[in-house]
Amino acid sequence: MSKIILITGGQRSGKSRHAEELALSLAEDPVYVATAHVWDEEFRERVRRHQERRGPQWTNIEEEKYLSRHDLTGRVAVIDCVTLWLTNFFFENQDVEKTLQAVKEEFDRFTEKDATYIFVTNEIGSGGVSVDAVQRHFTDLQGWMNQYIATRADQVILLISGIPLRVK
């Protein structure tokens, strides 16, 4: 039976580190699924530092979109992060409804296998309303996908300034 854990919070709130610590408490050899598209050298360096921090016990998978390509049956996996994963789908067409449908279907295909999934996401809608229409649409998409994952999650943890608060 699969288990889904959602870890959410603002940027630099400690989400990834908490997800990694949780994964290591559940398995000696967890999987890290990185959804980021590497845009530039600064981001490439960020990715390198994350990989170095994790260490050799991790299996690293880079997958920008189709998580279900990877069979993680019986494993503990951190998927970091939902926001970047959504970005990879959204900027193909910038259609919120099409993107939301596609990502929900991919999420369901991926999580139907028996594994422990720790999803990391951002609460980007906690701030003010953007003056940019594309950003407003993406914020809506992110909020709706976070809700979708949260309803399916066994646990939801909110990180505030490095402090985890159990929501569900």
Secondary structure as UniProt FT lines:
FT   STRAND          3..9
FT   TURN            11..12
FT   HELIX           15..26
FT   STRAND          31..34
FT   HELIX           41..54
FT   TURN            56..57
FT   STRAND          59..62
FT   HELIX           67..69
FT   TURN            73..74
FT   STRAND          76..80
FT   HELIX           82..93
FT   HELIX           96..111
FT   STRAND          116..120
FT   HELIX           124..126
FT   HELIX           133..152
FT   STRAND          155..160
FT   TURN            161..162
FT   STRAND          163..166
//
